[in-house]
Amino acid sequence: MIAATLDDNKAEEIVTIDLAGKCSFADVMIVASGRSQRHVAALANHVAEALKKAGTPALHIEGRETADWVLLDAGDVVVHLFRPEVRQFYNIEKMWALPAAPDA
């Protein structure tokens, strides 16, 4: 539902990362980009509203004021919304990537 909301509101490069068994704070991480600070803030608002309508309000939202990087903690799902250059700088997807298989 969150990824669909992001897609409907023109988020870019939406990535879903399975965290089950990798950490204790969430089962899924969704990372997406907005085109500008205003777009990132609007995406955060749309996701928070969709969660509220679904009966699962976002537990915590950080970064909406500056909207360079907004974090929405919805319990089992954590959503990171970035401006493209901020996303590239932090490269959060690489941090959570599976290790490469050793050469056989």
Contacts in CASP RR format, 6 or more apart in sequence:
PFRMAT RR
TARGET T0000
AUTHOR 0000-0000-0000
METHOD contacts of the structure
MODEL  1
MIAATLDDNKAEEIVTIDLAGKCSFADVMIVASGRSQRHVAALANHVAEA
LKKAGTPALHIEGRETADWVLLDAGDVVVHLFRPEVRQFYNIEKMWALPA
APDA
1 50 0 8 1.000
1 54 0 8 1.000
2 30 0 8 1.000
2 47 0 8 1.000
2 50 0 8 1.000
2 51 0 8 1.000
2 74 0 8 1.000
2 77 0 8 1.000
2 79 0 8 1.000
3 14 0 8 1.000
3 16 0 8 1.000
3 30 0 8 1.000
5 46 0 8 1.000
5 47 0 8 1.000
5 50 0 8 1.000
6 14 0 8 1.000
6 30 0 8 1.000
6 32 0 8 1.000
6 43 0 8 1.000
6 46 0 8 1.000
6 47 0 8 1.000
7 14 0 8 1.000
8 46 0 8 1.000
9 42 0 8 1.000
9 43 0 8 1.000
9 46 0 8 1.000
10 34 0 8 1.000
10 35 0 8 1.000
10 39 0 8 1.000
11 32 0 8 1.000
11 33 0 8 1.000
11 34 0 8 1.000
11 43 0 8 1.000
11 81 0 8 1.000
12 32 0 8 1.000
12 33 0 8 1.000
12 34 0 8 1.000
12 35 0 8 1.000
12 84 0 8 1.000
13 31 0 8 1.000
13 32 0 8 1.000
13 33 0 8 1.000
13 87 0 8 1.000
14 30 0 8 1.000
14 31 0 8 1.000
14 32 0 8 1.000
15 30 0 8 1.000
15 31 0 8 1.000
15 32 0 8 1.000
15 93 0 8 1.000
16 28 0 8 1.000
16 29 0 8 1.000
16 30 0 8 1.000
17 28 0 8 1.000
17 29 0 8 1.000
17 30 0 8 1.000
17 31 0 8 1.000
17 93 0 8 1.000
17 96 0 8 1.000
18 27 0 8 1.000
18 28 0 8 1.000
19 26 0 8 1.000
19 27 0 8 1.000
19 28 0 8 1.000
19 29 0 8 1.000
19 78 0 8 1.000
19 96 0 8 1.000
20 27 0 8 1.000
20 28 0 8 1.000
22 96 0 8 1.000
25 78 0 8 1.000
26 73 0 8 1.000
26 75 0 8 1.000
26 76 0 8 1.000
26 77 0 8 1.000
26 78 0 8 1.000
27 76 0 8 1.000
27 77 0 8 1.000
28 76 0 8 1.000
28 77 0 8 1.000
28 78 0 8 1.000
29 77 0 8 1.000
29 78 0 8 1.000
29 79 0 8 1.000
29 80 0 8 1.000
29 96 0 8 1.000
30 77 0 8 1.000
30 78 0 8 1.000
30 79 0 8 1.000
30 80 0 8 1.000
31 79 0 8 1.000
31 80 0 8 1.000
31 82 0 8 1.000
31 87 0 8 1.000
31 92 0 8 1.000
31 93 0 8 1.000
32 43 0 8 1.000
32 79 0 8 1.000
32 80 0 8 1.000
32 81 0 8 1.000
32 82 0 8 1.000
33 40 0 8 1.000
33 81 0 8 1.000
33 82 0 8 1.000
33 83 0 8 1.000
33 84 0 8 1.000
33 87 0 8 1.000
34 40 0 8 1.000
34 43 0 8 1.000
34 81 0 8 1.000
34 82 0 8 1.000
34 83 0 8 1.000
34 84 0 8 1.000
35 83 0 8 1.000
35 84 0 8 1.000
36 83 0 8 1.000
37 66 0 8 1.000
37 67 0 8 1.000
37 68 0 8 1.000
37 83 0 8 1.000
38 67 0 8 1.000
40 67 0 8 1.000
40 68 0 8 1.000
40 69 0 8 1.000
40 70 0 8 1.000
40 81 0 8 1.000
40 82 0 8 1.000
40 83 0 8 1.000
41 64 0 8 1.000
41 67 0 8 1.000
41 70 0 8 1.000
43 70 0 8 1.000
43 81 0 8 1.000
44 61 0 8 1.000
44 64 0 8 1.000
44 67 0 8 1.000
44 70 0 8 1.000
44 72 0 8 1.000
44 81 0 8 1.000
45 64 0 8 1.000
47 58 0 8 1.000
47 72 0 8 1.000
47 79 0 8 1.000
47 81 0 8 1.000
48 57 0 8 1.000
48 58 0 8 1.000
48 61 0 8 1.000
48 72 0 8 1.000
51 57 0 8 1.000
51 58 0 8 1.000
51 72 0 8 1.000
51 74 0 8 1.000
52 58 0 8 1.000
56 74 0 8 1.000
58 72 0 8 1.000
58 73 0 8 1.000
58 74 0 8 1.000
59 73 0 8 1.000
59 74 0 8 1.000
59 75 0 8 1.000
60 71 0 8 1.000
60 72 0 8 1.000
60 73 0 8 1.000
61 70 0 8 1.000
61 71 0 8 1.000
61 72 0 8 1.000
61 73 0 8 1.000
62 70 0 8 1.000
62 71 0 8 1.000
63 69 0 8 1.000
63 70 0 8 1.000
63 71 0 8 1.000
64 70 0 8 1.000
67 83 0 8 1.000
68 82 0 8 1.000
68 83 0 8 1.000
68 86 0 8 1.000
69 80 0 8 1.000
69 81 0 8 1.000
69 82 0 8 1.000
69 83 0 8 1.000
69 86 0 8 1.000
69 87 0 8 1.000
69 90 0 8 1.000
70 79 0 8 1.000
70 80 0 8 1.000
70 81 0 8 1.000
70 82 0 8 1.000
71 78 0 8 1.000
71 79 0 8 1.000
71 80 0 8 1.000
71 81 0 8 1.000
72 78 0 8 1.000
72 79 0 8 1.000
72 81 0 8 1.000
80 92 0 8 1.000
82 90 0 8 1.000
82 92 0 8 1.000
END
